[in-house]
Amino acid sequence: MLPIGGVKEKVLGAVRAGITRIVLPKRNEPDLEDLPAEVRKTIEVYPCENLGQVLALALRGASFREGRLLFGDQAPGDVAPLHAYHH
């Protein structure tokens, strides 16, 4: 995941809107130091390195292990590999 700009402004806007769970590119973690301490105490930040981690957070009951998005009690070996769709 590529880093984003304006982290402080985006997080402050989210907090004003009542959002407290923040998914952020891992490379933007140092930008959180720019936030006021009282804001940092009220948010949960999930620094992610790839889209699989983001999807696992966004899709309830999912996890991302061994490069695969899993649901429920699935083991990584239970999931068929994904195939690319070509037009």
C-alpha distances in whole Angstrom, upper triangle without the diagonal:
4,7,9,13,16,15,18,20,17,18,21,22,20,23,26,25,25,22,21,18,15,11,9,6,8,8,10,12,15,15,17,20,21,22,25,26,28,24,22,25,25,21,19,15,13,10,7,6,5,7,10,10,10,13,15,15,16,18,21,22,19,18,15,17,18,15,17,17,20,22,25,27,26,25,23,26,27,24,25,22,20,22,21,23,24,26
4,7,10,13,13,17,18,16,17,21,21,20,23,25,25,26,22,22,19,16,13,10,7,9,7,9,12,14,14,16,19,19,20,24,25,27,24,22,25,25,22,20,17,15,12,10,9,9,11,14,14,13,16,18,18,18,21,24,26,23,21,19,21,21,18,20,20,24,26,29,31,29,29,26,29,31,28,28,25,24,25,23,25,26,28
4,7,10,9,13,15,13,14,17,18,18,20,23,23,24,20,20,18,14,12,8,6,8,6,6,9,11,10,13,15,15,17,21,22,24,21,19,23,23,19,18,15,14,11,10,10,11,13,16,15,14,17,19,18,19,22,25,27,24,23,21,23,23,21,23,22,26,28,30,32,31,31,29,32,33,30,31,29,27,28,27,28,30,31
4,7,7,11,11,10,12,15,15,15,18,20,20,21,18,18,17,13,12,8,7,10,9,7,11,12,10,12,15,14,15,19,21,23,19,18,22,21,18,18,15,14,12,12,13,14,14,18,17,15,18,20,19,19,22,25,27,25,24,23,25,26,23,25,24,27,29,31,34,33,33,31,34,35,32,33,31,29,30,28,29,31,32
4,6,9,9,9,11,13,14,15,17,19,19,21,19,19,18,15,14,11,11,13,11,8,12,12,9,12,14,13,14,18,20,22,19,18,22,21,19,19,16,17,15,16,16,17,18,22,20,18,21,24,22,22,25,28,30,28,27,26,29,30,27,29,28,31,32,35,37,36,37,35,38,39,36,37,34,32,33,31,33,34,35
4,6,5,6,9,10,11,12,14,16,17,19,17,17,17,14,14,12,12,15,13,10,12,12,9,11,13,11,11,15,18,19,16,16,20,19,17,18,16,17,16,17,18,20,20,23,22,19,23,25,22,22,26,28,31,29,29,28,30,32,30,31,29,32,33,35,38,38,38,36,40,40,38,39,37,35,36,34,35,36,37
4,6,5,6,8,10,10,12,14,15,16,14,14,14,10,11,9,10,12,11,8,9,10,7,7,10,9,9,13,15,16,13,13,16,16,13,14,12,13,12,14,16,18,19,21,19,17,20,22,19,19,23,25,28,26,26,25,28,29,27,28,27,29,31,33,35,35,35,34,37,38,36,37,35,33,35,33,35,36,37
4,6,5,6,9,10,11,12,14,15,14,14,14,12,13,11,13,15,14,10,11,11,7,7,9,6,6,9,12,13,10,11,14,14,13,14,13,15,15,17,19,21,22,24,22,20,23,24,21,22,26,27,30,29,28,28,30,32,30,31,30,32,33,35,37,37,38,37,40,41,39,40,38,37,38,37,38,40,41
4,6,5,6,9,10,11,12,14,13,14,15,13,14,13,15,17,17,13,14,14,11,11,13,10,9,12,15,15,12,13,17,16,14,16,15,17,17,19,21,23,23,26,23,21,24,25,22,22,26,27,30,30,29,29,32,34,32,33,31,33,34,36,38,39,39,38,42,42,40,41,39,37,39,37,38,40,40
4,6,5,6,9,10,11,12,11,12,12,10,11,11,13,15,16,12,13,15,11,11,14,12,11,13,16,16,12,13,16,15,13,14,13,15,15,17,19,20,20,22,20,17,20,22,19,18,22,24,27,26,26,26,29,31,29,29,27,30,30,32,35,35,36,35,39,39,36,38,36,34,36,34,35,36,37
4,5,5,6,9,10,11,9,9,10,8,10,10,13,15,15,12,12,13,10,9,12,11,8,11,13,13,9,10,13,11,9,11,10,12,13,16,18,20,20,22,19,17,20,21,18,17,21,22,25,25,25,25,28,30,28,29,27,29,29,31,33,34,35,34,38,38,36,37,36,34,36,35,36,38,39
4,5,5,6,9,10,9,10,12,11,14,13,17,18,19,15,15,16,12,11,13,11,8,9,12,11,8,10,13,11,10,13,13,16,17,19,22,24,24,26,23,20,23,24,21,21,24,25,28,28,28,28,31,34,32,33,30,32,32,34,36,37,38,37,41,41,39,41,40,38,40,39,39,41,42
4,5,5,6,9,9,11,13,11,14,14,17,20,20,17,17,18,15,14,16,14,12,13,16,15,11,13,16,13,12,15,15,17,18,20,23,24,23,26,23,20,23,24,21,20,23,24,28,28,28,29,32,34,32,32,30,32,32,33,36,37,38,38,41,41,39,40,39,37,39,37,38,40,40
4,5,5,6,5,7,9,8,11,12,16,18,19,16,16,18,15,14,16,15,12,14,16,14,11,12,14,12,10,12,12,14,16,18,21,22,21,23,20,17,19,21,17,16,20,21,24,24,25,25,29,32,30,29,27,28,28,30,33,33,35,34,38,38,35,37,36,34,36,35,36,38,39
4,5,5,5,6,9,9,13,14,18,19,21,17,17,18,16,13,16,15,11,12,13,11,8,10,11,8,8,11,12,15,17,20,23,24,23,25,22,19,22,22,19,18,22,22,25,25,26,27,30,33,32,31,29,30,30,31,33,35,36,36,39,39,37,39,38,37,39,38,39,41,42
4,5,7,9,13,13,16,17,21,23,24,20,20,21,18,16,18,17,13,13,15,13,10,13,14,11,11,15,16,19,21,23,26,27,26,28,25,23,24,25,22,21,24,24,28,28,29,30,34,36,35,34,32,33,32,33,36,38,39,39,43,42,40,42,41,39,41,40,41,43,43
4,6,9,12,12,15,17,21,23,24,21,21,23,20,18,21,19,16,17,18,16,13,15,16,13,12,15,16,18,20,22,26,26,25,26,24,21,22,23,20,18,21,22,25,26,27,29,32,35,33,33,30,31,30,31,34,36,37,37,41,40,38,40,39,37,39,38,38,40,41
4,6,9,11,15,17,21,23,24,21,21,23,20,18,20,20,16,16,17,15,12,14,14,10,10,12,14,17,19,22,25,26,24,25,23,20,21,22,18,17,20,20,23,24,25,27,30,34,32,31,28,29,28,29,32,33,35,35,39,38,36,39,38,37,39,38,39,41,42
4,6,8,11,13,17,19,21,18,18,20,18,16,19,18,15,16,17,15,11,13,13,10,8,10,11,13,16,18,21,22,21,22,19,16,18,18,15,14,17,17,20,21,22,23,27,30,29,28,25,26,25,26,29,30,32,32,36,35,33,35,35,33,36,35,35,38,39
4,6,10,12,16,17,20,17,16,18,17,14,16,17,13,14,14,12,9,10,10,7,5,6,8,11,14,16,20,21,20,21,18,16,18,18,14,14,17,17,19,20,21,22,25,28,27,27,24,25,24,25,28,29,31,31,34,34,32,35,34,33,36,35,36,39,40
4,7,10,13,15,17,15,14,17,16,13,17,17,15,16,16,15,12,11,12,9,6,5,6,8,11,13,17,17,17,17,14,12,14,14,10,11,14,14,16,17,17,18,21,25,24,23,20,21,21,22,24,26,27,27,31,30,29,31,31,29,32,32,33,36,37
4,6,10,12,14,12,11,14,13,11,15,15,13,15,16,15,12,11,13,11,7,6,5,6,8,10,14,15,15,16,13,11,13,14,10,11,15,15,18,17,17,18,21,24,22,22,20,22,22,23,26,26,28,27,31,31,29,31,30,28,31,30,32,34,36
4,7,9,12,10,10,14,13,12,16,17,15,18,18,19,15,14,16,14,11,9,6,5,6,7,10,11,11,12,10,7,10,11,8,9,13,14,17,15,15,15,18,20,19,19,17,19,20,22,24,24,25,24,28,28,26,28,26,25,27,27,28,31,32
4,6,8,7,7,11,10,10,14,14,14,17,18,19,16,14,16,16,12,10,7,6,5,6,9,10,11,13,11,9,12,14,11,12,16,18,20,18,17,16,19,21,19,20,19,21,22,24,26,26,27,25,29,30,27,29,27,26,28,27,29,31,33
4,5,5,7,10,10,11,15,16,16,20,20,22,19,16,19,19,15,14,10,8,5,5,6,8,10,12,10,9,13,14,13,14,18,20,21,19,18,16,18,19,17,19,18,21,23,25,27,27,27,25,28,29,27,28,26,24,26,25,27,29,31
4,5,5,9,10,11,13,15,16,19,20,21,19,16,19,19,16,14,10,8,4,5,6,9,12,13,11,11,15,15,14,16,19,21,22,20,18,16,17,19,17,19,19,22,24,26,27,27,26,24,28,29,27,29,26,26,28,27,29,32,34
4,6,7,9,11,13,14,16,19,20,22,20,17,20,21,18,16,13,12,8,9,8,11,14,16,14,14,18,19,18,20,23,25,26,23,21,19,21,21,20,22,22,25,27,29,31,30,29,27,30,32,30,31,29,28,29,29,31,32,35
4,6,5,7,10,11,12,16,17,19,16,14,18,18,15,14,11,11,8,10,10,13,15,18,15,15,18,19,18,19,22,24,26,24,22,21,23,24,22,24,23,26,28,30,32,31,31,29,33,34,32,33,31,30,32,30,32,34,36
4,5,6,8,10,11,14,15,17,15,12,15,16,13,12,9,9,7,10,11,14,16,18,15,15,19,19,17,19,23,24,25,24,22,20,22,23,22,24,24,26,28,29,31,31,30,29,32,34,32,34,32,31,33,32,34,37,38
4,5,6,8,10,13,14,17,15,12,16,17,15,15,12,13,11,13,14,18,20,22,19,19,23,23,21,23,26,28,29,27,25,24,26,27,26,28,27,30,31,33,34,34,34,32,36,37,36,37,35,34,36,36,38,39,41
4,5,6,8,11,13,15,13,11,15,16,14,15,12,13,11,14,15,18,20,22,20,19,23,23,21,22,26,27,29,28,26,25,27,29,27,29,28,31,32,34,35,36,35,34,37,39,37,38,36,35,37,36,37,39,41
4,5,5,9,10,12,10,8,11,13,11,11,9,12,11,14,16,19,21,22,19,18,22,22,20,21,25,26,27,26,25,25,27,28,27,29,28,30,31,32,34,34,35,33,37,38,36,38,36,35,38,37,38,40,42
4,5,8,8,12,11,8,12,14,13,14,12,15,14,17,19,22,24,26,23,22,26,26,23,25,28,29,31,30,28,28,29,31,30,32,31,33,34,35,37,37,37,36,40,41,39,41,40,39,41,40,42,44,46
4,7,9,12,10,10,13,15,14,16,14,17,16,19,21,24,25,27,24,23,27,27,24,26,29,30,32,31,30,30,32,34,32,34,33,35,36,37,39,40,40,39,42,43,41,43,41,40,42,41,42,44,46
4,6,8,6,6,10,11,11,13,12,16,16,19,21,24,25,27,24,22,26,26,23,24,28,28,30,30,29,29,31,33,32,33,32,34,34,36,37,38,39,38,42,42,41,43,41,40,42,41,42,44,46
4,5,5,6,9,10,11,14,14,18,18,22,25,27,28,30,27,25,28,29,25,26,30,30,32,32,31,32,34,36,35,36,35,36,37,37,39,41,41,40,44,45,43,45,44,43,45,44,46,48,49
4,5,5,6,9,10,13,14,17,18,22,25,27,29,30,26,25,28,28,25,26,30,29,31,31,30,31,33,35,35,36,34,35,36,36,38,39,40,39,43,44,42,45,44,43,45,45,47,49,50
4,6,5,7,9,13,14,18,19,23,26,29,29,30,27,26,28,28,24,26,29,28,30,31,30,31,34,36,36,36,34,35,35,36,38,39,40,40,44,44,43,45,44,43,46,46,47,49,51
4,5,5,7,10,11,15,17,20,23,26,26,27,24,22,25,25,21,22,26,26,28,28,28,29,31,34,33,33,31,33,33,33,35,37,38,37,41,41,40,42,41,40,43,42,43,46,47
4,6,6,8,9,13,14,18,21,23,24,25,22,20,24,23,20,21,24,24,26,26,25,26,28,31,30,31,29,30,31,31,33,34,35,35,39,39,38,40,39,38,41,40,42,44,46
4,6,8,10,14,16,20,23,25,26,27,23,22,25,24,20,22,25,24,26,26,26,27,29,32,31,32,30,31,31,31,33,34,35,35,39,39,38,41,40,39,42,42,44,46,48
4,7,10,13,16,19,23,25,25,26,22,21,23,22,19,20,23,22,24,25,25,26,28,31,31,31,29,29,29,29,31,33,34,34,38,38,37,40,39,38,41,41,42,45,46
4,6,10,12,16,19,21,21,22,18,17,19,19,15,16,19,19,21,22,21,22,25,28,27,27,25,26,26,27,29,30,31,31,35,35,34,36,35,34,37,37,38,41,43
4,7,10,13,16,18,18,19,15,14,17,16,12,14,17,16,18,18,18,19,21,24,24,24,22,23,23,23,25,27,28,27,31,31,30,33,32,31,34,34,36,39,40
4,6,9,13,15,16,16,13,12,15,14,11,13,16,17,19,18,17,17,20,22,22,22,20,22,22,23,25,26,27,26,30,30,29,31,30,29,32,32,34,36,38
4,6,10,12,12,13,9,9,12,11,8,11,14,15,16,15,14,14,16,19,18,18,17,18,19,21,22,23,23,23,26,27,25,28,27,26,29,29,30,33,35
4,7,10,11,12,9,9,13,12,11,13,16,17,19,17,15,14,16,18,17,18,17,19,21,23,24,24,24,23,26,27,26,28,26,25,28,28,30,32,34
4,6,8,9,6,6,10,10,10,12,15,16,17,15,13,11,13,15,13,15,14,17,19,21,22,22,22,20,23,24,22,24,22,22,24,24,26,29,31
4,7,9,7,8,12,12,12,15,17,19,20,17,14,12,13,14,12,14,14,17,20,22,23,22,22,19,23,24,22,23,21,20,22,22,25,27,29
4,6,6,7,9,10,11,13,15,17,18,15,13,10,12,12,10,11,11,15,18,21,22,20,20,17,21,22,19,20,18,17,19,18,21,23,26
4,5,5,6,9,10,10,12,15,16,13,12,10,12,13,10,11,10,13,16,19,21,19,19,17,20,21,18,19,17,15,17,16,18,21,23
4,5,5,6,9,10,10,13,13,10,8,6,9,10,7,7,6,10,12,15,17,16,16,13,17,17,14,16,14,13,16,16,18,21,24
4,5,5,6,9,10,12,13,10,8,6,9,11,9,10,8,11,13,15,17,16,16,15,18,19,17,19,17,17,20,20,22,25,28
4,5,5,6,9,11,13,10,10,9,12,15,13,12,10,13,14,17,19,18,19,18,21,21,19,21,19,18,20,20,22,25,27
4,5,5,6,9,11,8,8,8,12,14,12,11,8,10,11,14,17,16,17,16,19,19,16,18,17,15,18,18,20,23,25
4,6,5,7,8,5,5,6,10,13,11,10,7,8,9,11,14,13,15,14,17,17,15,17,17,16,20,20,22,25,28
4,6,7,9,7,8,9,13,16,15,13,10,11,12,13,16,16,18,17,21,21,19,21,21,20,23,23,25,28,30
4,6,9,8,10,11,15,18,16,15,11,13,12,14,17,18,20,19,22,22,19,21,21,20,22,23,23,27,28
4,6,6,9,11,14,17,16,13,10,10,9,11,14,15,17,17,20,19,17,19,19,18,21,22,22,26,27
4,6,9,12,15,19,18,15,12,11,9,9,13,14,17,17,21,19,18,20,21,20,24,25,26,29,31
4,7,10,13,17,17,14,10,8,6,6,9,11,13,15,18,16,15,19,20,20,23,25,26,30,32
4,7,10,13,13,10,7,5,4,6,9,10,12,12,15,14,13,16,17,16,20,22,23,27,29
4,6,10,10,8,6,5,6,8,9,9,10,10,14,14,13,16,16,16,20,21,24,27,30
4,7,7,5,5,6,9,11,12,11,11,9,13,13,12,15,14,14,18,19,22,25,28
4,5,5,7,7,11,12,12,10,9,7,11,12,11,14,13,15,18,20,23,26,29
4,6,9,10,13,15,14,12,10,7,10,12,11,13,12,14,17,19,22,25,29
4,7,10,13,16,16,13,12,9,11,13,11,12,10,11,14,16,19,22,25
4,6,10,13,13,10,10,7,9,10,8,10,9,9,13,15,18,21,24
4,7,10,12,10,10,8,11,11,9,11,11,11,14,16,18,22,24
4,7,8,6,7,7,10,9,8,11,12,12,16,18,20,24,27
4,6,6,9,10,13,10,10,13,14,15,18,21,22,26,28
4,6,9,11,14,11,12,15,17,18,22,24,26,29,32
4,6,10,12,10,11,15,17,19,23,25,27,31,33
4,6,8,6,7,11,14,15,19,22,24,28,30
4,5,5,7,11,13,15,19,22,24,28,31
4,5,6,9,10,13,16,19,22,25,29
4,6,8,9,13,16,19,22,25,29
4,7,10,12,16,19,21,25,28
4,6,9,12,15,18,21,24
4,6,9,13,15,18,21
4,6,10,13,16,19
4,7,9,13,16
4,6,9,13
4,6,10
4,7
4
